[in-house]
Amino acid sequence: MKDSEPTDVTILWGPQLYGNPCRECDFNWELSAADAVSLVQQLPKLYAARLDGATGKETCSDLAWSVSAYVSHVADNLRIWSERLAGARLSGERRVAGYDQDLLGLARRYDAINLHAAQWSLDWAVREWSDSIRLALAAGTELHHSDRGRQSAEDVARNNAHDASHHLWDIGRIISANE
Ligand SMILES: [Zn+2]
């Protein structure tokens, strides 16, 4: 295979992995890209409502991360996808590599990030993402992810909306387990 040729998808992703709707968080993968964007834009308010009264340090036995760590992950994930879309749009190079969310969490010390700081980052990440996804959708930007294969800007909008919604559901489980 030539170096410039996209490689085959090596892992299942999206509705093939999670089910449609998602077996856990009930996310509907058939929502439009515009609805996915609007869902992401509501995240800071949705998270703030769910996090009211939480310290961020809450954990539960079947999830690896604390409440605050999940918020940091969602913010970092949105920033990373914003950057990927911008890179493809600005350079024409659509190949992007995956990242290791657990290593990033270790390097960033998610466990030590204050919940208010994580929410501040989420708010800014959503603003940056909104700008990047709007331009990517208008330009028809497409990525070729090393693990997930071809990803249109619409796919990215839905995947990112699912990640954030799924982790809001995770946070809800952690908070409920600590009540
Ligand atoms: Zn889900």
Backbone and ligand atoms as CSV (ligand in chain L), in Angstrom:
chain,resi,resn,atom,element,x,y,z
A,1,MET,N,N,0.840,-1.204,0.000
A,1,MET,CA,C,0.000,0.000,0.000
A,1,MET,C,C,0.872,1.249,0.000
A,2,LYS,N,N,0.525,2.194,-0.846
A,2,LYS,CA,C,1.291,3.452,-0.871
A,2,LYS,C,C,1.079,4.221,0.422
A,3,ASP,N,N,2.110,4.972,0.748
A,3,ASP,CA,C,2.038,5.724,1.996
A,3,ASP,C,C,0.882,6.719,1.996
A,4,SER,N,N,0.544,7.226,0.811
A,4,SER,CA,C,-0.505,8.252,0.745
A,4,SER,C,C,-1.914,7.664,0.779
A,5,GLU,N,N,-2.006,6.325,0.631
A,5,GLU,CA,C,-3.333,5.711,0.615
A,5,GLU,C,C,-3.852,5.534,2.036
A,6,PRO,N,N,-5.132,5.858,2.250
A,6,PRO,CA,C,-5.691,5.608,3.581
A,6,PRO,C,C,-5.646,4.119,3.913
A,7,THR,N,N,-5.430,3.814,5.166
A,7,THR,CA,C,-5.426,2.412,5.583
A,7,THR,C,C,-6.849,1.983,5.928
A,8,ASP,N,N,-7.048,0.676,5.998
A,8,ASP,CA,C,-8.383,0.175,6.341
A,8,ASP,C,C,-8.711,0.487,7.797
A,9,VAL,N,N,-10.004,0.565,8.061
A,9,VAL,CA,C,-10.440,0.782,9.434
A,9,VAL,C,C,-10.078,-0.446,10.249
A,10,THR,N,N,-9.477,-0.251,11.412
A,10,THR,CA,C,-9.055,-1.395,12.209
A,10,THR,C,C,-9.946,-1.632,13.423
A,11,ILE,N,N,-10.766,-0.655,13.793
A,11,ILE,CA,C,-11.653,-0.870,14.940
A,11,ILE,C,C,-13.069,-0.428,14.576
A,12,LEU,N,N,-14.029,-1.020,15.265
A,12,LEU,CA,C,-15.415,-0.568,15.115
A,12,LEU,C,C,-15.581,0.737,15.864
A,13,TRP,N,N,-16.416,1.601,15.334
A,13,TRP,CA,C,-16.634,2.872,16.009
A,13,TRP,C,C,-18.094,3.315,15.805
A,14,GLY,N,N,-18.504,4.278,16.587
A,14,GLY,CA,C,-19.828,4.857,16.426
A,14,GLY,C,C,-20.916,3.841,16.723
A,15,PRO,N,N,-22.010,3.873,15.931
A,15,PRO,CA,C,-23.148,2.981,16.215
A,15,PRO,C,C,-22.785,1.506,16.128
A,16,GLN,N,N,-21.734,1.154,15.315
A,16,GLN,CA,C,-21.326,-0.259,15.231
A,16,GLN,C,C,-20.747,-0.740,16.559
A,17,LEU,N,N,-20.146,0.174,17.291
A,17,LEU,CA,C,-19.556,-0.184,18.583
A,17,LEU,C,C,-20.567,-0.050,19.724
A,18,TYR,N,N,-21.304,1.042,19.729
A,18,TYR,CA,C,-22.141,1.365,20.889
A,18,TYR,C,C,-23.603,0.940,20.747
A,19,GLY,N,N,-24.017,0.617,19.489
A,19,GLY,CA,C,-25.439,0.362,19.237
A,19,GLY,C,C,-26.149,1.660,18.893
A,20,ASN,N,N,-27.280,1.525,18.191
A,20,ASN,CA,C,-28.048,2.717,17.842
A,20,ASN,C,C,-29.518,2.512,18.221
A,21,PRO,N,N,-30.014,3.215,19.246
A,21,PRO,CA,C,-29.284,4.186,20.070
A,21,PRO,C,C,-28.214,3.502,20.938
A,22,CYS,N,N,-27.290,4.312,21.484
A,22,CYS,CA,C,-26.241,3.772,22.355
A,22,CYS,C,C,-26.889,2.948,23.470
A,23,ARG,N,N,-26.384,1.718,23.635
A,23,ARG,CA,C,-26.959,0.813,24.650
A,23,ARG,C,C,-26.866,1.394,26.056
A,24,GLU,N,N,-25.919,2.276,26.282
A,24,GLU,CA,C,-25.736,2.819,27.624
A,24,GLU,C,C,-26.387,4.190,27.797
A,25,CYS,N,N,-25.962,5.170,26.988
A,25,CYS,CA,C,-26.440,6.543,27.236
A,25,CYS,C,C,-27.654,6.914,26.398
A,26,ASP,N,N,-28.102,5.997,25.490
A,26,ASP,CA,C,-29.302,6.214,24.690
A,26,ASP,C,C,-29.115,7.283,23.605
A,27,PHE,N,N,-27.872,7.591,23.255
A,27,PHE,CA,C,-27.605,8.583,22.202
A,27,PHE,C,C,-28.133,8.075,20.867
A,28,ASN,N,N,-28.851,8.924,20.149
A,28,ASN,CA,C,-29.400,8.573,18.846
A,28,ASN,C,C,-28.428,9.007,17.749
A,29,TRP,N,N,-27.799,8.032,17.094
A,29,TRP,CA,C,-26.772,8.326,16.089
A,29,TRP,C,C,-27.362,8.893,14.810
A,30,GLU,N,N,-28.684,8.887,14.681
A,30,GLU,CA,C,-29.278,9.408,13.451
A,30,GLU,C,C,-29.528,10.906,13.520
A,31,LEU,N,N,-29.116,11.542,14.596
A,31,LEU,CA,C,-29.361,12.990,14.655
A,31,LEU,C,C,-28.534,13.694,13.571
A,32,SER,N,N,-29.039,14.837,13.125
A,32,SER,CA,C,-28.342,15.578,12.063
A,32,SER,C,C,-27.069,16.199,12.626
A,33,ALA,N,N,-26.155,16.570,11.728
A,33,ALA,CA,C,-24.930,17.238,12.171
A,33,ALA,C,C,-25.284,18.550,12.874
A,34,ALA,N,N,-26.291,19.253,12.358
A,34,ALA,CA,C,-26.682,20.525,12.988
A,34,ALA,C,C,-27.179,20.286,14.409
A,35,ASP,N,N,-27.940,19.208,14.601
A,35,ASP,CA,C,-28.420,18.899,15.957
A,35,ASP,C,C,-27.268,18.454,16.861
A,36,ALA,N,N,-26.284,17.761,16.284
A,36,ALA,CA,C,-25.118,17.357,17.081
A,36,ALA,C,C,-24.339,18.594,17.528
A,37,VAL,N,N,-24.193,19.557,16.619
A,37,VAL,CA,C,-23.492,20.799,16.979
A,37,VAL,C,C,-24.258,21.510,18.084
A,38,SER,N,N,-25.568,21.589,17.921
A,38,SER,CA,C,-26.336,22.305,18.941
A,38,SER,C,C,-26.297,21.576,20.290
A,39,LEU,N,N,-26.231,20.240,20.247
A,39,LEU,CA,C,-26.104,19.479,21.500
A,39,LEU,C,C,-24.767,19.803,22.190
A,40,VAL,N,N,-23.694,19.813,21.421
A,40,VAL,CA,C,-22.379,20.131,22.019
A,40,VAL,C,C,-22.403,21.550,22.604
A,41,GLN,N,N,-23.065,22.450,21.913
A,41,GLN,CA,C,-23.088,23.837,22.397
A,41,GLN,C,C,-23.872,23.986,23.700
A,42,GLN,N,N,-24.745,23.027,23.968
A,42,GLN,CA,C,-25.492,23.064,25.240
A,42,GLN,C,C,-24.716,22.419,26.397
A,43,LEU,N,N,-23.571,21.795,26.065
A,43,LEU,CA,C,-22.855,21.012,27.086
A,43,LEU,C,C,-22.488,21.784,28.347
A,44,PRO,N,N,-21.912,22.987,28.216
A,44,PRO,CA,C,-21.526,23.667,29.453
A,44,PRO,C,C,-22.707,23.799,30.423
A,45,LYS,N,N,-23.903,24.091,29.897
A,45,LYS,CA,C,-25.072,24.209,30.775
A,45,LYS,C,C,-25.519,22.849,31.298
A,46,LEU,N,N,-25.505,21.840,30.426
A,46,LEU,CA,C,-25.925,20.497,30.852
A,46,LEU,C,C,-24.976,19.955,31.922
A,47,TYR,N,N,-23.671,20.163,31.701
A,47,TYR,CA,C,-22.690,19.707,32.688
A,47,TYR,C,C,-22.843,20.480,33.994
A,48,ALA,N,N,-23.024,21.797,33.886
A,48,ALA,CA,C,-23.142,22.614,35.107
A,48,ALA,C,C,-24.333,22.150,35.933
A,49,ALA,N,N,-25.440,21.816,35.254
A,49,ALA,CA,C,-26.635,21.373,35.983
A,49,ALA,C,C,-26.362,20.051,36.694
A,50,ARG,N,N,-25.668,19.127,36.001
A,50,ARG,CA,C,-25.420,17.803,36.598
A,50,ARG,C,C,-24.358,17.877,37.693
A,51,LEU,N,N,-23.446,18.848,37.575
A,51,LEU,CA,C,-22.334,18.953,38.521
A,51,LEU,C,C,-22.655,19.820,39.726
A,52,ASP,N,N,-23.861,20.372,39.752
A,52,ASP,CA,C,-24.243,21.238,40.869
A,52,ASP,C,C,-24.116,20.459,42.185
A,53,GLY,N,N,-23.293,20.939,43.094
A,53,GLY,CA,C,-23.122,20.272,44.385
A,53,GLY,C,C,-22.014,19.232,44.397
A,54,ALA,N,N,-21.430,18.921,43.223
A,54,ALA,CA,C,-20.353,17.920,43.177
A,54,ALA,C,C,-19.009,18.587,43.490
A,55,THR,N,N,-18.054,17.785,43.987
A,55,THR,CA,C,-16.702,18.305,44.241
A,55,THR,C,C,-15.779,18.021,43.059
A,56,GLY,N,N,-16.151,17.045,42.240
A,56,GLY,CA,C,-15.292,16.612,41.141
A,56,GLY,C,C,-14.444,15.406,41.515
A,57,LYS,N,N,-14.258,15.184,42.813
A,57,LYS,CA,C,-13.388,14.087,43.267
A,57,LYS,C,C,-14.140,12.755,43.371
A,58,GLU,N,N,-15.452,12.787,43.153
A,58,GLU,CA,C,-16.251,11.567,43.283
A,58,GLU,C,C,-15.772,10.497,42.286
A,59,THR,N,N,-15.777,9.266,42.726
A,59,THR,CA,C,-15.439,8.130,41.855
A,59,THR,C,C,-16.468,7.030,42.098
A,60,CYS,N,N,-16.473,6.011,41.250
A,60,CYS,CA,C,-17.267,4.807,41.547
A,60,CYS,C,C,-16.481,3.595,41.082
A,61,SER,N,N,-16.890,2.407,41.584
A,61,SER,CA,C,-16.038,1.221,41.454
A,61,SER,C,C,-15.852,0.769,40.003
A,62,ASP,N,N,-16.825,0.993,39.122
A,62,ASP,CA,C,-16.682,0.438,37.775
A,62,ASP,C,C,-16.197,1.446,36.729
A,63,LEU,N,N,-15.767,2.626,37.156
A,63,LEU,CA,C,-15.217,3.597,36.209
A,63,LEU,C,C,-13.853,4.071,36.704
A,64,ALA,N,N,-12.915,4.226,35.767
A,64,ALA,CA,C,-11.528,4.523,36.155
A,64,ALA,C,C,-11.330,5.970,36.596
A,65,TRP,N,N,-12.124,6.883,36.025
A,65,TRP,CA,C,-11.866,8.296,36.262
A,65,TRP,C,C,-12.845,8.921,37.254
A,66,SER,N,N,-12.390,10.008,37.878
A,66,SER,CA,C,-13.262,10.803,38.748
A,66,SER,C,C,-14.166,11.686,37.884
A,67,VAL,N,N,-15.138,12.309,38.545
A,67,VAL,CA,C,-16.041,13.249,37.862
A,67,VAL,C,C,-15.226,14.330,37.154
A,68,SER,N,N,-14.301,14.952,37.874
A,68,SER,CA,C,-13.496,16.038,37.308
A,68,SER,C,C,-12.659,15.553,36.121
A,69,ALA,N,N,-12.150,14.326,36.217
A,69,ALA,CA,C,-11.340,13.778,35.124
A,69,ALA,C,C,-12.170,13.619,33.856
A,70,TYR,N,N,-13.415,13.164,33.999
A,70,TYR,CA,C,-14.266,13.044,32.810
A,70,TYR,C,C,-14.499,14.394,32.161
A,71,VAL,N,N,-14.696,15.438,32.968
A,71,VAL,CA,C,-14.916,16.774,32.399
A,71,VAL,C,C,-13.661,17.210,31.637
A,72,SER,N,N,-12.487,16.973,32.219
A,72,SER,CA,C,-11.227,17.325,31.545
A,72,SER,C,C,-11.062,16.544,30.242
A,73,HIS,N,N,-11.415,15.268,30.272
A,73,HIS,CA,C,-11.308,14.453,29.053
A,73,HIS,C,C,-12.206,15.000,27.941
A,74,VAL,N,N,-13.442,15.334,28.279
A,74,VAL,CA,C,-14.372,15.816,27.252
A,74,VAL,C,C,-13.852,17.125,26.651
A,75,ALA,N,N,-13.332,18.006,27.487
A,75,ALA,CA,C,-12.779,19.268,26.990
A,75,ALA,C,C,-11.568,19.000,26.084
A,76,ASP,N,N,-10.654,18.137,26.533
A,76,ASP,CA,C,-9.464,17.838,25.718
A,76,ASP,C,C,-9.859,17.173,24.404
A,77,ASN,N,N,-10.831,16.262,24.461
A,77,ASN,CA,C,-11.254,15.574,23.241
A,77,ASN,C,C,-11.817,16.564,22.218
A,78,LEU,N,N,-12.626,17.510,22.692
A,78,LEU,CA,C,-13.178,18.507,21.765
A,78,LEU,C,C,-12.068,19.364,21.164
A,79,ARG,N,N,-11.086,19.736,21.983
A,79,ARG,CA,C,-9.973,20.548,21.474
A,79,ARG,C,C,-9.177,19.792,20.420
A,80,ILE,N,N,-8.949,18.503,20.693
A,80,ILE,CA,C,-8.147,17.693,19.762
A,80,ILE,C,C,-8.860,17.564,18.417
A,81,TRP,N,N,-10.172,17.325,18.458
A,81,TRP,CA,C,-10.906,17.202,17.193
A,81,TRP,C,C,-11.008,18.540,16.482
A,82,SER,N,N,-11.102,19.632,17.228
A,82,SER,CA,C,-11.105,20.970,16.606
A,82,SER,C,C,-9.815,21.175,15.832
A,83,GLU,N,N,-8.711,20.778,16.456
A,83,GLU,CA,C,-7.391,20.938,15.842
A,83,GLU,C,C,-7.256,20.053,14.604
A,84,ARG,N,N,-7.749,18.825,14.689
A,84,ARG,CA,C,-7.661,17.912,13.544
A,84,ARG,C,C,-8.424,18.474,12.347
A,85,LEU,N,N,-9.647,18.963,12.612
A,85,LEU,CA,C,-10.464,19.510,11.521
A,85,LEU,C,C,-9.787,20.735,10.924
A,86,ALA,N,N,-9.247,21.591,11.787
A,86,ALA,CA,C,-8.572,22.794,11.298
A,86,ALA,C,C,-7.353,22.409,10.459
A,87,GLY,N,N,-6.609,21.409,10.929
A,87,GLY,CA,C,-5.413,20.993,10.193
A,87,GLY,C,C,-5.758,20.500,8.793
A,88,ALA,N,N,-6.805,19.672,8.693
A,88,ALA,CA,C,-7.203,19.138,7.386
A,88,ALA,C,C,-7.712,20.253,6.473
A,89,ARG,N,N,-8.466,21.151,7.037
A,89,ARG,CA,C,-9.043,22.241,6.239
A,89,ARG,C,C,-7.951,23.180,5.742
A,90,LEU,N,N,-6.981,23.469,6.600
A,90,LEU,CA,C,-5.959,24.458,6.251
A,90,LEU,C,C,-4.834,23.876,5.399
A,91,SER,N,N,-4.559,22.575,5.557
A,91,SER,CA,C,-3.409,21.997,4.851
A,91,SER,C,C,-3.800,21.064,3.721
A,92,GLY,N,N,-5.021,20.524,3.772
A,92,GLY,CA,C,-5.406,19.518,2.788
A,92,GLY,C,C,-4.967,18.113,3.181
A,93,GLU,N,N,-4.168,17.984,4.243
A,93,GLU,CA,C,-3.718,16.656,4.720
A,93,GLU,C,C,-4.778,16.114,5.670
A,94,ARG,N,N,-5.458,15.051,5.236
A,94,ARG,CA,C,-6.584,14.612,6.057
A,94,ARG,C,C,-6.264,13.438,6.964
A,95,ARG,N,N,-5.039,12.909,6.878
A,95,ARG,CA,C,-4.704,11.793,7.774
A,95,ARG,C,C,-4.430,12.315,9.176
A,96,VAL,N,N,-5.070,11.710,10.162
A,96,VAL,CA,C,-4.812,12.071,11.560
A,96,VAL,C,C,-4.584,10.791,12.363
A,97,ALA,N,N,-3.726,10.901,13.367
A,97,ALA,CA,C,-3.432,9.759,14.228
A,97,ALA,C,C,-4.339,9.807,15.449
A,98,GLY,N,N,-4.557,8.650,16.057
A,98,GLY,CA,C,-5.315,8.621,17.302
A,98,GLY,C,C,-4.465,9.139,18.448
A,99,TYR,N,N,-5.083,9.325,19.590
A,99,TYR,CA,C,-4.305,9.673,20.780
A,99,TYR,C,C,-4.731,8.746,21.902
A,100,ASP,N,N,-3.866,8.611,22.906
A,100,ASP,CA,C,-4.166,7.724,24.026
A,100,ASP,C,C,-4.762,8.543,25.165
A,101,GLN,N,N,-6.067,8.393,25.355
A,101,GLN,CA,C,-6.745,9.244,26.350
A,101,GLN,C,C,-6.267,8.953,27.773
A,102,ASP,N,N,-5.862,7.701,28.021
A,102,ASP,CA,C,-5.397,7.373,29.382
A,102,ASP,C,C,-4.028,7.987,29.667
A,103,LEU,N,N,-3.139,7.930,28.659
A,103,LEU,CA,C,-1.821,8.565,28.836
A,103,LEU,C,C,-1.962,10.074,28.973
A,104,LEU,N,N,-2.880,10.657,28.176
A,104,LEU,CA,C,-3.094,12.103,28.285
A,104,LEU,C,C,-3.609,12.456,29.676
A,105,GLY,N,N,-4.515,11.628,30.185
A,105,GLY,CA,C,-5.047,11.861,31.529
A,105,GLY,C,C,-3.965,11.778,32.597
A,106,LEU,N,N,-3.037,10.835,32.403
A,106,LEU,CA,C,-1.917,10.717,33.354
A,106,LEU,C,C,-0.999,11.929,33.261
A,107,ALA,N,N,-0.667,12.311,32.003
A,107,ALA,CA,C,0.260,13.430,31.801
A,107,ALA,C,C,-0.328,14.732,32.339
A,108,ARG,N,N,-1.619,14.915,32.146
A,108,ARG,CA,C,-2.293,16.145,32.571
A,108,ARG,C,C,-2.703,16.106,34.044
A,109,ARG,N,N,-2.546,14.921,34.673
A,109,ARG,CA,C,-2.971,14.744,36.065
A,109,ARG,C,C,-4.439,15.148,36.239
A,110,TYR,N,N,-5.294,14.493,35.445
A,110,TYR,CA,C,-6.729,14.776,35.523
A,110,TYR,C,C,-7.247,14.693,36.956
A,111,ASP,N,N,-6.644,13.772,37.737
A,111,ASP,CA,C,-7.125,13.568,39.111
A,111,ASP,C,C,-6.907,14.810,39.979
A,112,ALA,N,N,-5.980,15.673,39.570
A,112,ALA,CA,C,-5.632,16.834,40.406
A,112,ALA,C,C,-6.209,18.150,39.871
A,113,ILE,N,N,-7.001,18.074,38.803
A,113,ILE,CA,C,-7.551,19.314,38.225
A,113,ILE,C,C,-8.849,19.673,38.936
A,114,ASN,N,N,-8.896,20.901,39.400
A,114,ASN,CA,C,-10.081,21.402,40.104
A,114,ASN,C,C,-11.297,21.367,39.173
A,115,LEU,N,N,-12.433,20.991,39.709
A,115,LEU,CA,C,-13.643,20.863,38.883
A,115,LEU,C,C,-14.003,22.174,38.186
A,116,HIS,N,N,-13.854,23.285,38.884
A,116,HIS,CA,C,-14.193,24.573,38.260
A,116,HIS,C,C,-13.248,24.889,37.105
A,117,ALA,N,N,-11.981,24.516,37.275
A,117,ALA,CA,C,-11.006,24.706,36.190
A,117,ALA,C,C,-11.383,23.836,34.992
A,118,ALA,N,N,-11.769,22.601,35.266
A,118,ALA,CA,C,-12.155,21.687,34.182
A,118,ALA,C,C,-13.388,22.220,33.448
A,119,GLN,N,N,-14.351,22.777,34.196
A,119,GLN,CA,C,-15.557,23.324,33.558
A,119,GLN,C,C,-15.223,24.570,32.736
A,120,TRP,N,N,-14.291,25.371,33.235
A,120,TRP,CA,C,-13.832,26.551,32.471
A,120,TRP,C,C,-13.234,26.092,31.151
A,121,SER,N,N,-12.397,25.038,31.204
A,121,SER,CA,C,-11.791,24.503,29.981
A,121,SER,C,C,-12.850,23.953,29.035
A,122,LEU,N,N,-13.854,23.286,29.597
A,122,LEU,CA,C,-14.922,22.744,28.753
A,122,LEU,C,C,-15.648,23.870,28.020
A,123,ASP,N,N,-15.916,24.944,28.719
A,123,ASP,CA,C,-16.612,26.082,28.123
A,123,ASP,C,C,-15.812,26.617,26.929
A,124,TRP,N,N,-14.497,26.819,27.110
A,124,TRP,CA,C,-13.669,27.334,26.010
A,124,TRP,C,C,-13.512,26.309,24.899
A,125,ALA,N,N,-13.396,25.035,25.272
A,125,ALA,CA,C,-13.248,23.987,24.250
A,125,ALA,C,C,-14.484,23.939,23.353
A,126,VAL,N,N,-15.662,24.119,23.951
A,126,VAL,CA,C,-16.902,24.111,23.158
A,126,VAL,C,C,-16.919,25.298,22.198
A,127,ARG,N,N,-16.440,26.446,22.664
A,127,ARG,CA,C,-16.413,27.619,21.770
A,127,ARG,C,C,-15.470,27.396,20.592
A,128,GLU,N,N,-14.284,26.857,20.879
A,128,GLU,CA,C,-13.311,26.590,19.797
A,128,GLU,C,C,-13.850,25.528,18.841
A,129,TRP,N,N,-14.454,24.501,19.428
A,129,TRP,CA,C,-14.998,23.407,18.612
A,129,TRP,C,C,-16.110,23.933,17.701
A,130,SER,N,N,-16.960,24.794,18.252
A,130,SER,CA,C,-18.083,25.334,17.463
A,130,SER,C,C,-17.561,26.049,16.230
A,131,ASP,N,N,-16.496,26.809,16.410
A,131,ASP,CA,C,-15.909,27.542,15.303
A,131,ASP,C,C,-15.301,26.571,14.284
A,132,SER,N,N,-14.551,25.594,14.778
A,132,SER,CA,C,-13.864,24.668,13.876
A,132,SER,C,C,-14.851,23.775,13.122
A,133,ILE,N,N,-15.874,23.273,13.808
A,133,ILE,CA,C,-16.823,22.365,13.135
A,133,ILE,C,C,-17.672,23.141,12.123
A,134,ARG,N,N,-17.998,24.383,12.434
A,134,ARG,CA,C,-18.788,25.195,11.498
A,134,ARG,C,C,-18.027,25.359,10.185
A,135,LEU,N,N,-16.749,25.690,10.274
A,135,LEU,CA,C,-15.931,25.877,9.072
A,135,LEU,C,C,-15.725,24.545,8.349
A,136,ALA,N,N,-15.541,23.468,9.111
A,136,ALA,CA,C,-15.321,22.151,8.497
A,136,ALA,C,C,-16.576,21.672,7.763
A,137,LEU,N,N,-17.738,21.873,8.366
A,137,LEU,CA,C,-18.989,21.466,7.715
A,137,LEU,C,C,-19.191,22.260,6.431
A,138,ALA,N,N,-18.909,23.558,6.483
A,138,ALA,CA,C,-19.090,24.408,5.302
A,138,ALA,C,C,-18.118,24.017,4.190
A,139,ALA,N,N,-16.894,23.611,4.580
A,139,ALA,CA,C,-15.869,23.283,3.581
A,139,ALA,C,C,-15.941,21.831,3.120
A,140,GLY,N,N,-16.801,21.011,3.774
A,140,GLY,CA,C,-16.848,19.585,3.430
A,140,GLY,C,C,-15.570,18.861,3.831
A,141,THR,N,N,-14.952,19.290,4.913
A,141,THR,CA,C,-13.693,18.691,5.378
A,141,THR,C,C,-13.903,17.222,5.734
A,142,GLU,N,N,-12.936,16.397,5.360
A,142,GLU,CA,C,-12.996,14.975,5.694
A,142,GLU,C,C,-11.647,14.556,6.274
A,143,LEU,N,N,-11.694,13.728,7.298
A,143,LEU,CA,C,-10.476,13.216,7.915
A,143,LEU,C,C,-10.324,11.743,7.578
A,144,HIS,N,N,-9.090,11.258,7.643
A,144,HIS,CA,C,-8.881,9.811,7.628
A,144,HIS,C,C,-8.121,9.448,8.896
A,145,HIS,N,N,-8.884,8.907,9.845
A,145,HIS,CA,C,-8.342,8.597,11.167
A,145,HIS,C,C,-7.633,7.254,11.114
A,146,SER,N,N,-6.475,7.162,11.788
A,146,SER,CA,C,-5.663,5.948,11.698
A,146,SER,C,C,-6.392,4.707,12.194
A,147,ASP,N,N,-7.312,4.852,13.137
A,147,ASP,CA,C,-8.055,3.692,13.645
A,147,ASP,C,C,-9.496,3.628,13.140
A,148,ARG,N,N,-10.103,4.786,12.957
A,148,ARG,CA,C,-11.544,4.796,12.673
A,148,ARG,C,C,-11.877,4.956,11.207
A,149,GLY,N,N,-10.864,5.198,10.363
A,149,GLY,CA,C,-11.113,5.338,8.934
A,149,GLY,C,C,-11.652,6.706,8.565
A,150,ARG,N,N,-12.394,6.725,7.450
A,150,ARG,CA,C,-12.880,7.979,6.910
A,150,ARG,C,C,-13.899,8.622,7.853
A,151,GLN,N,N,-13.722,9.891,8.146
A,151,GLN,CA,C,-14.635,10.615,9.038
A,151,GLN,C,C,-14.973,11.954,8.390
A,152,SER,N,N,-16.226,12.092,7.963
A,152,SER,CA,C,-16.654,13.397,7.449
A,152,SER,C,C,-16.816,14.354,8.630
A,153,ALA,N,N,-16.917,15.638,8.332
A,153,ALA,CA,C,-17.156,16.607,9.415
A,153,ALA,C,C,-18.460,16.265,10.141
A,154,GLU,N,N,-19.447,15.743,9.392
A,154,GLU,CA,C,-20.719,15.338,10.017
A,154,GLU,C,C,-20.492,14.175,10.986
A,155,ASP,N,N,-19.661,13.224,10.582
A,155,ASP,CA,C,-19.343,12.098,11.478
A,155,ASP,C,C,-18.661,12.605,12.745
A,156,VAL,N,N,-17.722,13.537,12.565
A,156,VAL,CA,C,-17.001,14.084,13.717
A,156,VAL,C,C,-17.982,14.781,14.663
A,157,ALA,N,N,-18.910,15.540,14.103
A,157,ALA,CA,C,-19.893,16.234,14.944
A,157,ALA,C,C,-20.672,15.227,15.783
A,158,ARG,N,N,-21.135,14.139,15.135
A,158,ARG,CA,C,-21.910,13.120,15.863
A,158,ARG,C,C,-21.044,12.364,16.871
A,159,ASN,N,N,-19.816,11.996,16.458
A,159,ASN,CA,C,-18.934,11.270,17.388
A,159,ASN,C,C,-18.598,12.104,18.620
A,160,ASN,N,N,-18.304,13.369,18.398
A,160,ASN,CA,C,-17.942,14.240,19.515
A,160,ASN,C,C,-19.147,14.498,20.407
A,161,ALA,N,N,-20.323,14.650,19.808
A,161,ALA,CA,C,-21.544,14.846,20.605
A,161,ALA,C,C,-21.817,13.591,21.443
A,162,HIS,N,N,-21.569,12.413,20.837
A,162,HIS,CA,C,-21.779,11.182,21.605
A,162,HIS,C,C,-20.797,11.071,22.760
A,163,ASP,N,N,-19.512,11.335,22.502
A,163,ASP,CA,C,-18.508,11.217,23.568
A,163,ASP,C,C,-18.909,12.079,24.767
A,164,ALA,N,N,-19.292,13.307,24.475
A,164,ALA,CA,C,-19.649,14.232,25.555
A,164,ALA,C,C,-20.923,13.796,26.268
A,165,SER,N,N,-21.901,13.306,25.500
A,165,SER,CA,C,-23.164,12.859,26.107
A,165,SER,C,C,-22.948,11.603,26.941
A,166,HIS,N,N,-22.122,10.697,26.396
A,166,HIS,CA,C,-21.868,9.431,27.096
A,166,HIS,C,C,-21.171,9.702,28.433
A,167,HIS,N,N,-20.229,10.626,28.428
A,167,HIS,CA,C,-19.519,10.909,29.678
A,167,HIS,C,C,-20.369,11.713,30.657
A,168,LEU,N,N,-21.332,12.469,30.143
A,168,LEU,CA,C,-22.282,13.108,31.056
A,168,LEU,C,C,-23.107,12.024,31.758
A,169,TRP,N,N,-23.438,10.985,31.003
A,169,TRP,CA,C,-24.145,9.828,31.575
A,169,TRP,C,C,-23.247,9.123,32.606
A,170,ASP,N,N,-21.959,8.952,32.280
A,170,ASP,CA,C,-21.013,8.362,33.245
A,170,ASP,C,C,-20.964,9.196,34.533
A,171,ILE,N,N,-20.872,10.511,34.365
A,171,ILE,CA,C,-20.801,11.407,35.524
A,171,ILE,C,C,-22.066,11.253,36.376
A,172,GLY,N,N,-23.201,11.148,35.714
A,172,GLY,CA,C,-24.452,10.945,36.435
A,172,GLY,C,C,-24.423,9.666,37.261
A,173,ARG,N,N,-23.836,8.601,36.683
A,173,ARG,CA,C,-23.725,7.329,37.415
A,173,ARG,C,C,-22.838,7.487,38.631
A,174,ILE,N,N,-21.720,8.197,38.466
A,174,ILE,CA,C,-20.794,8.383,39.596
A,174,ILE,C,C,-21.466,9.189,40.706
A,175,ILE,N,N,-22.113,10.270,40.298
A,175,ILE,CA,C,-22.753,11.133,41.314
A,175,ILE,C,C,-23.861,10.347,42.031
A,176,SER,N,N,-24.647,9.586,41.278
A,176,SER,CA,C,-25.721,8.795,41.908
A,176,SER,C,C,-25.135,7.784,42.910
A,177,ALA,N,N,-23.995,7.177,42.534
A,177,ALA,CA,C,-23.378,6.174,43.415
A,177,ALA,C,C,-22.838,6.806,44.701
A,178,ASN,N,N,-22.635,8.101,44.683
A,178,ASN,CA,C,-22.082,8.790,45.856
A,178,ASN,C,C,-23.153,9.483,46.686
A,179,GLU,N,N,-24.424,9.390,46.241
A,179,GLU,CA,C,-25.492,10.065,46.984
A,179,GLU,C,C,-25.945,9.239,48.175
L,1,ZN,ZN,ZN,-23.283,6.330,24.697
